[in-house]
Amino acid sequence: MNYKWNLDKLYLSFEDENLKKDLNLLPSKLDDFLKWSNENLSAINTENLEEFLKKKIEVSTIFEKIYSFGQLSYTVNVKDINAKKLIELCEKLFVKFTELDVIFTEALKNCDKLQNIIDSSMFLKEHSFILNEIKESSTYVLSKKEELAIEKIKNTGSRTWAKLQDTLTATLMIEVEVDGKQETLPLSSVRNLAYDNSQVNRKNAYFAELNAYKKIEEPISFALNSIKGEALEETEMRGYDSILQRTLLDSRLKKETLEAMLEALKDNLPIFEKFLLKKSQILGHKNGLPFYDLFAPVGNANITFTEEDSIKFIIENFSSFSHNLGNFAKKAFAENWVDFSPKEGKVGGAFCQNLQSIGESRVLTNFTGSFSDVSTLAHELGHAYHGYALNNESYLNTNYSMPIAETASIFCETIVKNAILKTASKEEKLFILEQDISDSLQVIVDIYSRYIFESEVIEKRKNGSLDVENFKEIMLNSQKSAYLNGLDHEFLHPYMWVCKGHYYEASLNFYNFPYAFGLLFSKGLYALYLEQGNSFIEKYDKLLSITGKNNIEDVVASIGIDITNKEFWKNSLKLIENSIDEFIKL
């Protein structure tokens, strides 16, 4: 079986006649659309509002295909010149989309009877949420000239800095001793050695990784300074109180929800400290766990998976939840939606890109055979299933916000983790339970440290650029605040800001707390599934399908949950505490 993804549903190659045709068609369609918008949106009515949305769907669908082909090609080979050129071309077209959005937003802003117009059309009612959301956000929209200027500057500003971070980390080759032999490996492979059975290998990889960052720390510090500096300037220009306020509005999440979750997290950090101290004791450490052993396997179970094993395991266990999820996984693997293994030039980590234009998704992983890799694969396929659940929605109603984005992914992780625990021996159970708790720790404690880090970086960046030592110091202090004494403070990771791509998402700040939200919310959902059985499945699919056209509080209210209440988050954290207690007993 081919373990690289297939992009033929988008285009066969950069020479594909269909790609050339769309590249010729899209600019002219955008120009015609802009001309029509300027001529017809001076006053909103039912007819021109319907027409605008239909045209927007048409051009957005074409654009998604082109841009996704370039972006996906680039992520598996950052040296691909054709992919870079296609991405740059698309980035230039962003300006025209921005111009359309500004014209439309201004028109809605001046429309006093928007809801009456929406109520006059079934098609418009379908898009009621997004239309009202655009009208409400118009407060923060600048003049057409300013919006276009910002969009153009981003193409040579934050987006270019983000690509620099991608390129430097994806092409960084590191000398490291593995099993007594000197090897030269890409960064993603060296970071994966953190899960190796050998403490010597883990320790060697840790020091080799930290040492290698010295080669790229300066340019990446410039990238992070520039991206956060741009975000601050734009936030001030638009009139937001803060970058966090903008993030919450973009996330469709209330501040009281975030505060309730963060308060619950902070209150429960000692339960994770307890786990880390027990793990450090098991591994023979006295002053907390050194970072190089943070992901060390515990127990004698040597659970490894081939690509074929992982595919079979995921399909079987997704099917045990529902036929829809199982059949979806079969389709994804059979049609080569997944690019599995690490290689030079391929970006690190893992992601899923939903392609609503073709009703499919593509998943990238850096699979090396650990159970953690299987969990990651299940996680990304969960994102893909979320996209699948939205296939019957209008294209404009498929754009869900960051916090709710982690719901299906972590739910799918939970399915496979609980499945393997059912048949595990005591040693295997200890191993798997530790891995599960460690994953939760990353999504809660490490994410919390990243939230602290980004908050402080943004605050200090207001007074000028930070240097490498500033970033390292803030990261170390953030890790100490989140991990407490669970980690050995002599062996932390001062360069976590270099290798985590989320800090460099130019249009997304605080791309961290959504993961904690997703984990805890998903655990709450899974508890409901265990309680309600098969009757829950239809509610779950329905919940995923409405995530693009509701605020998060309203989405979760559809299944009777109040996420502004701290008790909800405490109850979810209690499930993790139970697992930690079980681990300690074993």
KOLMAR-980540 format. One line per 2 residues: number of its first residue (from 1); their letters; for each residue x, y, z of C-alpha. Coordinates in nm, 3 decimals, always signed. Each point is the difference from the previous one (the first is absolute). Layout:
N
NUM> a> X/Y/Z  ...
// end
This chain:
586
1> mn> +0.000/+0.000/+0.000  +0.117/+0.354/-0.073
3> yk> +0.057/+0.191/+0.324  +0.027/+0.340/-0.164
5> wn> -0.308/+0.206/-0.060  -0.160/+0.035/-0.341
7> ld> -0.097/+0.349/-0.115  -0.151/-0.104/-0.334
9> kl> -0.351/+0.106/+0.109  +0.140/+0.353/+0.009
11> yl> +0.240/-0.009/-0.297  +0.221/-0.264/-0.159
13> sf> +0.312/+0.220/-0.002  +0.115/+0.359/-0.037
15> ed> -0.032/-0.054/-0.377  -0.359/-0.127/+0.024
17> en> -0.219/+0.176/-0.259  -0.278/+0.028/+0.258
19> lk> +0.233/+0.192/+0.231  +0.103/+0.229/-0.284
21> kd> -0.364/+0.051/-0.089  -0.095/+0.089/+0.359
23> ln> +0.301/+0.230/+0.033  -0.124/+0.190/-0.306
25> ll> -0.363/-0.010/+0.109  +0.031/+0.109/+0.363
27> ps> +0.154/+0.349/-0.050  -0.261/+0.091/-0.261
29> kl> -0.282/-0.132/+0.217  +0.130/+0.202/+0.293
31> dd> +0.024/+0.314/-0.214  -0.355/-0.051/-0.127
33> fl> -0.118/-0.064/+0.356  +0.167/+0.319/+0.125
35> kw> -0.154/+0.201/-0.282  -0.344/-0.145/+0.072
37> sn> +0.038/+0.067/+0.376  +0.097/+0.363/-0.054
39> en> -0.297/+0.050/-0.229  -0.266/-0.191/+0.192
41> ls> +0.061/+0.021/+0.374  -0.072/+0.366/+0.065
43> ai> -0.323/-0.119/+0.166  -0.062/-0.357/+0.119
45> nt> -0.312/-0.186/-0.112  -0.101/-0.364/-0.027
47> en> +0.112/-0.042/-0.360  +0.347/+0.152/+0.020
49> le> +0.072/-0.162/+0.336  -0.080/-0.345/-0.142
51> ef> +0.206/+0.073/-0.310  +0.302/+0.111/+0.201
53> lk> +0.002/-0.317/+0.211  -0.032/-0.225/-0.304
55> kk> +0.288/+0.176/-0.173  +0.208/-0.017/+0.318
57> ie> -0.056/-0.375/+0.022  +0.105/-0.046/-0.362
59> vs> +0.329/+0.194/+0.017  +0.086/-0.133/+0.348
61> ti> -0.037/-0.358/-0.118  +0.236/+0.054/-0.295
63> fe> +0.249/+0.186/+0.218  +0.001/-0.272/+0.267
65> ki> +0.092/-0.264/-0.258  +0.290/+0.203/-0.140
67> ys> +0.140/+0.119/+0.332  -0.035/-0.340/+0.167
69> fg> +0.186/-0.171/-0.283  +0.288/+0.241/+0.040
71> ql> +0.000/-0.011/+0.380  -0.025/-0.379/+0.025
73> sy> +0.273/-0.047/-0.260  +0.221/+0.240/+0.193
75> tv> -0.045/-0.168/+0.339  +0.144/-0.331/-0.122
77> nv> +0.286/+0.177/-0.181  +0.079/+0.353/+0.114
79> kd> +0.257/+0.025/-0.282  -0.269/-0.041/-0.269
81> in> +0.037/+0.316/-0.211  -0.328/-0.054/-0.185
83> ak> -0.190/-0.030/+0.328  +0.158/+0.320/+0.133
85> kl> -0.091/+0.188/-0.316  -0.359/-0.121/+0.012
87> ie> -0.033/+0.100/+0.365  +0.140/+0.347/-0.075
89> lc> -0.242/+0.041/-0.287  -0.289/-0.091/+0.229
91> ek> +0.124/+0.241/+0.264  -0.023/+0.280/-0.253
93> lf> -0.359/-0.101/-0.066  -0.071/+0.031/+0.375
95> vk> -0.005/+0.373/-0.063  -0.299/-0.028/-0.232
97> ft> -0.186/-0.218/+0.249  +0.075/+0.260/+0.264
99> el> -0.139/+0.273/-0.225  -0.318/-0.203/-0.051
101> dv> -0.036/-0.054/+0.374  +0.045/+0.370/+0.071
103> if> -0.263/+0.101/-0.256  -0.244/-0.258/+0.131
105> te> +0.062/+0.078/+0.367  -0.052/+0.371/-0.064
107> al> -0.326/-0.077/-0.178  -0.127/-0.213/+0.290
109> kn> +0.113/+0.261/+0.251  -0.225/+0.257/-0.168
111> cd> -0.295/-0.238/-0.029  -0.259/+0.082/+0.269
113> kl> -0.243/-0.278/-0.086  +0.235/-0.293/-0.052
115> qn> -0.202/-0.253/+0.199  -0.319/+0.086/-0.194
117> ii> +0.186/-0.061/-0.325  +0.142/-0.329/+0.128
119> ds> -0.347/-0.115/+0.106  -0.129/+0.057/-0.353
121> sm> +0.211/-0.283/-0.150  +0.061/-0.364/+0.092
123> fl> +0.348/+0.025/-0.154  +0.083/+0.302/+0.214
125> ke> -0.145/-0.162/+0.313  +0.248/-0.282/-0.055
127> hs> +0.276/+0.260/+0.031  -0.160/+0.211/+0.273
129> fi> +0.271/-0.057/+0.260  +0.294/+0.094/-0.219
131> ln> -0.181/+0.306/-0.141  -0.075/+0.134/+0.348
133> ei> +0.352/-0.084/+0.113  +0.148/+0.205/-0.284
135> ke> -0.226/+0.292/+0.083  +0.100/-0.012/+0.367
137> ss> +0.372/-0.019/-0.087  -0.025/+0.304/-0.229
139> ty> +0.095/+0.217/+0.301  +0.358/-0.120/-0.043
141> vl> +0.024/+0.029/-0.378  +0.215/+0.281/-0.137
143> sk> -0.039/+0.196/-0.320  +0.038/-0.181/-0.329
145> ke> +0.337/+0.166/-0.062  +0.132/-0.101/+0.342
147> el> -0.127/-0.357/-0.025  +0.164/-0.049/-0.338
149> ai> +0.326/+0.149/+0.125  +0.007/-0.236/+0.298
151> ek> -0.069/-0.301/-0.222  +0.280/+0.092/-0.240
153> ik> +0.249/+0.061/+0.281  -0.075/-0.343/+0.150
155> nt> +0.119/-0.170/-0.318  +0.351/+0.134/+0.056
157> gs> -0.039/+0.021/+0.378  -0.150/-0.255/+0.236
159> rt> -0.072/-0.266/-0.263  +0.359/+0.010/-0.119
161> wa> +0.133/-0.016/+0.356  -0.222/-0.303/+0.061
163> kl> +0.144/-0.172/-0.309  +0.349/+0.075/+0.126
165> qd> -0.071/-0.183/+0.326  -0.151/-0.290/-0.196
167> tl> +0.300/-0.024/-0.231  +0.269/+0.031/+0.266
169> ta> -0.153/-0.265/+0.226  -0.095/-0.236/-0.285
171> tl> +0.350/+0.006/-0.153  +0.198/-0.006/+0.326
173> mi> +0.214/-0.314/+0.000  +0.142/-0.107/+0.335
175> ev> +0.300/-0.213/+0.095  -0.107/-0.239/+0.274
177> ev> +0.126/-0.326/+0.148  -0.264/-0.275/-0.014
179> dg> +0.073/-0.348/+0.134  +0.372/+0.082/+0.004
181> kq> +0.010/+0.112/-0.364  +0.029/+0.357/-0.127
183> et> -0.288/+0.094/-0.227  -0.121/+0.311/-0.182
185> lp> -0.377/+0.033/+0.036  -0.267/+0.264/-0.071
187> ls> -0.132/+0.192/+0.299  -0.333/-0.188/-0.003
189> sv> +0.181/-0.335/+0.034  +0.224/+0.127/+0.280
191> rn> -0.303/+0.129/+0.191  -0.169/-0.338/-0.046
193> la> +0.294/-0.158/+0.188  -0.156/+0.148/+0.315
195> yd> -0.225/-0.310/-0.008  +0.289/-0.246/-0.043
197> ns> +0.039/-0.288/+0.245  +0.363/+0.091/+0.066
199> qv> +0.065/+0.279/+0.249  +0.344/+0.050/-0.157
201> nr> -0.163/+0.061/-0.338  -0.258/+0.235/+0.152
203> kn> +0.266/+0.199/+0.182  +0.227/+0.017/-0.304
205> ay> -0.290/+0.119/-0.215  -0.098/+0.267/+0.256
207> fa> +0.346/+0.155/+0.015  +0.055/-0.034/-0.375
209> el> -0.332/+0.172/-0.066  +0.070/+0.289/+0.237
211> na> +0.349/+0.044/-0.142  -0.128/-0.002/-0.359
213> yk> -0.242/+0.285/+0.067  +0.297/+0.232/+0.046
215> ki> +0.042/-0.012/-0.379  -0.348/+0.145/-0.061
217> ee> -0.095/+0.179/+0.321  +0.079/+0.352/-0.122
219> pi> -0.203/-0.001/-0.326  -0.292/-0.174/+0.173
221> sf> +0.004/+0.257/+0.280  -0.029/+0.267/-0.270
223> al> -0.295/-0.192/-0.146  -0.184/-0.021/+0.332
225> ns> +0.069/+0.366/+0.081  -0.131/+0.108/-0.339
227> ik> -0.315/-0.212/+0.011  -0.100/+0.111/+0.350
229> ge> +0.098/+0.359/-0.074  -0.225/+0.001/-0.307
231> al> -0.284/-0.151/+0.205  +0.031/+0.275/+0.260
233> ee> -0.001/+0.276/-0.259  -0.301/-0.142/-0.179
235> te> -0.190/-0.056/+0.325  +0.049/+0.363/+0.098
237> mr> -0.099/+0.127/-0.344  -0.325/-0.197/+0.007
239> gy> -0.097/+0.115/+0.347  +0.008/-0.329/+0.187
241> ds> +0.082/+0.020/+0.370  +0.261/-0.272/-0.040
243> il> +0.118/-0.286/-0.219  -0.177/-0.238/+0.239
245> qr> -0.330/+0.185/-0.046  +0.033/-0.037/-0.376
247> tl> +0.087/-0.368/+0.037  -0.307/-0.063/+0.213
249> ld> -0.228/+0.176/-0.249  +0.155/-0.198/-0.286
251> sr> -0.039/-0.314/+0.211  -0.371/+0.070/+0.061
253> lk> +0.077/-0.056/+0.366  -0.098/+0.208/+0.303
255> ke> +0.272/+0.132/+0.229  -0.175/-0.151/+0.303
257> tl> +0.026/-0.343/-0.163  +0.376/+0.034/-0.046
259> ea> +0.044/+0.134/+0.352  -0.204/-0.285/+0.151
261> ml> +0.213/-0.255/-0.185  +0.334/+0.164/+0.086
263> ea> -0.093/+0.033/+0.368  -0.089/-0.368/+0.011
265> lk> +0.330/-0.088/-0.173  +0.207/+0.206/+0.241
267> dn> -0.177/-0.148/+0.302  +0.075/-0.351/-0.126
269> lp> +0.368/+0.037/-0.096  +0.104/-0.185/+0.320
271> if> -0.164/-0.320/-0.124  +0.234/+0.001/-0.299
273> ek> +0.296/+0.089/+0.225  -0.088/-0.312/+0.201
275> fl> +0.013/-0.209/-0.318  +0.334/+0.148/-0.111
277> lk> +0.162/-0.056/+0.339  -0.116/-0.364/-0.003
279> ks> +0.136/-0.047/-0.352  +0.332/+0.159/+0.098
281> qi> +0.021/-0.239/+0.296  -0.063/-0.298/-0.229
283> lg> +0.277/+0.116/-0.235  +0.246/+0.061/+0.282
285> hk> +0.003/+0.379/+0.020  +0.001/+0.193/+0.327
287> ng> -0.071/+0.361/-0.096  -0.298/-0.040/-0.226
289> lp> -0.009/-0.126/-0.356  +0.263/+0.133/-0.242
291> fy> -0.154/+0.115/-0.328  +0.178/-0.273/-0.196
293> dl> -0.201/-0.261/+0.195  -0.334/+0.182/-0.022
295> fa> -0.119/-0.236/-0.275  +0.195/-0.306/+0.117
297> pv> -0.206/-0.319/-0.014  -0.071/-0.161/+0.338
299> gn> -0.045/-0.375/+0.028  +0.140/-0.290/-0.198
301> an> -0.269/-0.006/-0.266  +0.164/+0.047/-0.336
303> it> -0.305/+0.103/-0.199  +0.089/+0.099/-0.353
305> ft> -0.207/+0.030/-0.315  +0.077/-0.023/-0.367
307> ee> -0.198/+0.223/-0.232  -0.220/-0.302/-0.081
309> ds> -0.053/-0.076/+0.370  -0.104/+0.358/+0.073
311> ik> -0.244/+0.007/-0.290  -0.167/-0.325/+0.106
313> fi> -0.013/+0.105/+0.366  -0.156/+0.339/-0.075
315> ie> -0.261/-0.136/-0.240  -0.107/-0.272/+0.245
317> nf> -0.035/+0.234/+0.294  -0.157/+0.288/-0.190
319> ss> -0.255/-0.255/-0.122  -0.071/-0.105/+0.358
321> fs> -0.126/+0.355/+0.063  -0.206/+0.034/-0.317
323> hn> -0.024/-0.139/-0.353  +0.029/+0.353/-0.135
325> lg> +0.334/+0.062/+0.172  +0.137/-0.343/-0.092
327> nf> -0.099/+0.026/-0.366  +0.144/+0.349/-0.010
329> ak> +0.339/-0.129/+0.121  -0.007/-0.279/-0.262
331> ka> -0.058/+0.259/-0.271  +0.277/+0.229/+0.126
333> fa> +0.260/-0.278/-0.003  -0.118/-0.167/-0.321
335> en> +0.015/+0.330/-0.189  +0.340/+0.102/+0.141
337> wv> -0.098/+0.305/+0.200  +0.292/-0.052/+0.242
339> df> +0.372/+0.082/-0.038  +0.160/-0.213/+0.271
341> sp> +0.378/+0.015/+0.053  +0.264/+0.266/+0.077
343> ke> +0.252/+0.098/-0.266  +0.236/+0.285/-0.074
345> gk> -0.191/+0.305/-0.124  -0.331/-0.110/+0.150
347> vg> -0.140/+0.225/+0.273  -0.005/-0.142/+0.351
349> ga> -0.299/-0.086/+0.216  -0.338/-0.095/-0.135
351> fc> -0.305/+0.172/-0.143  -0.322/-0.052/-0.191
353> qn> -0.115/+0.225/-0.280  -0.370/-0.025/-0.077
355> lq> -0.082/+0.056/-0.366  -0.370/+0.086/-0.008
357> si> +0.034/+0.083/-0.371  +0.035/-0.374/-0.073
359> ge> -0.162/-0.139/+0.315  +0.325/-0.161/+0.119
361> sr> +0.299/+0.066/+0.226  +0.374/-0.063/+0.004
363> vl> +0.195/-0.105/+0.308  +0.373/+0.042/+0.063
365> tn> +0.182/-0.191/+0.275  +0.361/-0.086/+0.081
367> ft> -0.078/-0.363/+0.086  +0.279/-0.213/+0.149
369> gs> -0.204/-0.285/+0.152  -0.068/+0.095/+0.361
371> fs> -0.347/-0.017/+0.152  +0.028/+0.377/+0.040
373> dv> +0.027/+0.019/-0.380  -0.316/-0.209/-0.031
375> st> -0.178/+0.238/+0.236  +0.122/+0.296/-0.207
377> la> -0.128/-0.166/-0.316  -0.339/-0.058/+0.162
379> he> +0.001/+0.362/+0.117  +0.056/+0.137/-0.350
381> lg> -0.257/-0.236/-0.150  -0.243/+0.140/+0.256
383> ha> +0.054/+0.343/-0.156  -0.067/-0.158/-0.337
385> yh> -0.324/-0.156/+0.130  -0.107/+0.342/+0.122
387> gy> +0.042/+0.125/-0.357  -0.196/-0.300/-0.126
389> al> -0.286/+0.083/+0.241  -0.020/+0.343/-0.163
391> nn> -0.025/-0.125/-0.358  -0.375/+0.062/-0.017
393> es> +0.038/+0.357/+0.121  +0.046/+0.306/-0.217
395> yl> +0.368/+0.071/-0.067  -0.035/+0.325/+0.198
397> nt> -0.127/-0.193/+0.303  +0.300/-0.235/+0.021
399> ny> +0.242/+0.242/+0.166  -0.004/-0.092/+0.369
401> sm> +0.208/+0.173/+0.267  +0.319/-0.124/+0.165
403> pi> -0.124/-0.125/+0.340  -0.276/-0.218/-0.144
405> ae> +0.244/-0.119/-0.268  +0.164/-0.240/+0.247
407> ta> -0.325/-0.176/+0.097  -0.012/-0.281/-0.256
409> si> +0.378/-0.046/-0.006  +0.037/-0.061/+0.373
411> fc> -0.321/-0.205/+0.007  +0.156/-0.236/-0.256
413> et> +0.319/-0.016/+0.206  -0.208/-0.101/+0.301
415> iv> -0.165/-0.280/-0.199  +0.332/-0.166/-0.093
417> kn> +0.158/+0.051/+0.342  -0.293/-0.151/+0.186
419> ai> -0.012/-0.286/-0.249  +0.359/-0.106/+0.054
421> lk> -0.038/+0.018/+0.379  -0.281/-0.258/-0.008
423> ta> +0.223/-0.283/-0.121  +0.328/+0.108/+0.159
425> sk> +0.196/-0.203/+0.254  +0.106/+0.172/+0.324
427> ee> +0.336/+0.101/-0.147  -0.160/+0.116/-0.322
429> kl> -0.270/+0.184/+0.191  +0.265/+0.183/+0.202
431> fi> +0.177/+0.094/-0.322  -0.316/+0.117/-0.180
433> le> -0.143/+0.178/+0.302  +0.324/+0.191/+0.041
435> qd> -0.005/+0.096/-0.368  -0.360/+0.116/+0.027
437> is> +0.068/+0.209/+0.310  +0.313/+0.144/-0.165
439> ds> -0.206/+0.099/-0.302  -0.255/+0.167/+0.227
441> lq> +0.283/+0.171/+0.185  +0.127/+0.143/-0.328
443> vi> -0.341/+0.126/-0.100  -0.070/+0.153/+0.340
445> vd> +0.324/+0.081/+0.182  +0.229/+0.067/-0.296
447> iy> -0.276/+0.189/-0.180  -0.046/+0.207/+0.315
449> sr> +0.373/+0.079/-0.002  -0.029/+0.107/-0.363
451> yi> -0.295/+0.224/+0.088  +0.207/+0.162/+0.276
453> fe> +0.295/+0.034/-0.240  -0.199/+0.161/-0.278
455> se> -0.178/+0.234/+0.240  +0.330/+0.128/+0.137
457> vi> +0.167/+0.023/-0.342  -0.288/+0.210/-0.131
459> ek> +0.008/+0.225/+0.306  +0.377/+0.054/-0.017
461> rk> +0.000/+0.038/-0.378  -0.202/+0.319/+0.048
463> ng> +0.321/+0.163/+0.126  +0.223/-0.124/-0.281
465> sl> +0.160/-0.311/-0.143  +0.113/-0.287/+0.219
467> dv> +0.331/-0.177/-0.049  +0.071/-0.373/+0.011
469> en> +0.085/+0.009/+0.370  -0.329/+0.179/+0.077
471> fk> -0.199/-0.270/-0.180  +0.192/-0.278/+0.175
473> ei> -0.048/+0.157/+0.343  -0.373/+0.049/-0.051
475> ml> -0.036/-0.358/-0.120  +0.187/-0.140/+0.300
477> ns> -0.207/+0.205/+0.244  -0.320/-0.109/-0.176
479> qk> +0.096/-0.366/+0.030  +0.080/+0.042/+0.370
481> sa> -0.338/+0.167/+0.061  -0.192/-0.275/-0.177
483> yl> +0.195/-0.314/+0.093  +0.070/+0.121/+0.358
485> ng> +0.265/-0.233/+0.149  -0.100/-0.292/-0.219
487> ld> +0.287/+0.076/-0.239  +0.364/+0.032/+0.099
489> he> +0.066/+0.373/-0.038  +0.356/-0.073/-0.113
491> fl> -0.125/-0.189/-0.306  -0.285/+0.194/-0.161
493> hp> -0.049/+0.098/-0.368  +0.089/+0.366/-0.058
495> ym> -0.047/-0.030/-0.377  -0.360/-0.124/-0.012
497> wv> -0.088/+0.329/-0.173  +0.227/-0.089/-0.293
499> ck> -0.154/-0.335/-0.094  -0.371/+0.064/+0.065
501> gh> -0.152/+0.128/-0.323  -0.314/+0.129/+0.171
503> yy> +0.179/+0.315/+0.113  +0.066/+0.083/-0.364
505> ea> -0.355/-0.027/-0.132  -0.018/+0.359/-0.113
507> sl> -0.378/+0.029/+0.015  -0.045/-0.211/+0.316
509> nf> +0.118/+0.116/+0.340  -0.038/-0.207/+0.317
511> yn> -0.018/-0.316/-0.205  +0.039/-0.196/+0.324
513> fp> -0.300/+0.009/+0.235  -0.229/-0.154/-0.265
515> ya> +0.183/-0.330/+0.053  -0.073/-0.001/+0.373
517> fg> -0.360/+0.092/-0.079  -0.023/-0.284/-0.251
519> ll> +0.145/-0.261/+0.235  -0.222/+0.083/+0.295
521> fs> -0.312/+0.055/-0.208  +0.058/-0.328/-0.183
523> kg> +0.044/-0.187/+0.328  -0.333/+0.141/+0.108
525> ly> -0.155/-0.116/-0.327  +0.150/-0.347/+0.033
527> al> -0.147/-0.030/+0.348  -0.340/+0.083/-0.151
529> yl> +0.056/-0.270/-0.264  +0.073/-0.261/+0.267
531> eq> -0.315/+0.107/+0.181  -0.233/+0.024/-0.300
533> gn> +0.140/-0.265/-0.234  -0.104/-0.007/-0.365
535> sf> -0.257/+0.274/+0.047  +0.292/+0.240/+0.047
537> ie> +0.149/-0.064/-0.346  -0.263/+0.194/-0.194
539> ky> +0.028/+0.293/+0.244  +0.379/-0.003/-0.041
541> dk> -0.013/+0.012/-0.380  -0.263/+0.274/+0.018
543> ll> +0.217/+0.202/+0.240  +0.295/-0.017/-0.243
545> si> -0.221/+0.107/-0.290  -0.112/+0.326/+0.167
547> tg> +0.343/+0.118/+0.118  +0.041/+0.236/-0.297
549> kn> -0.319/+0.196/+0.064  -0.023/+0.054/+0.376
551> ni> +0.193/+0.146/+0.292  +0.173/-0.273/+0.199
553> ed> -0.220/+0.048/+0.306  -0.307/-0.055/-0.220
555> vv> +0.153/-0.304/-0.171  +0.062/-0.178/+0.330
557> as> -0.333/+0.113/+0.143  -0.158/-0.221/-0.269
559> ig> +0.100/-0.301/+0.212  -0.074/+0.166/+0.335
561> id> +0.346/+0.117/+0.111  +0.088/+0.338/+0.157
563> it> +0.369/+0.069/-0.061  -0.001/+0.336/+0.178
565> nk> -0.029/-0.198/+0.324  +0.335/-0.088/+0.161
567> ef> -0.155/-0.322/+0.133  -0.022/-0.146/-0.351
569> wk> +0.377/+0.036/-0.046  +0.073/-0.131/+0.351
571> ns> -0.206/-0.311/-0.072  +0.191/-0.063/-0.323
573> lk> +0.332/+0.043/+0.180  -0.122/-0.246/+0.262
575> li> -0.002/-0.271/-0.268  +0.371/+0.061/-0.059
577> en> +0.069/+0.001/+0.374  -0.165/-0.343/+0.021
579> si> +0.239/-0.128/-0.267  +0.297/+0.145/+0.190
581> de> -0.113/-0.172/+0.321  -0.034/-0.329/-0.189
583> fi> +0.350/+0.044/-0.148  +0.150/+0.062/+0.344
585> kl> -0.170/-0.313/+0.138  +0.134/-0.214/-0.286
// end
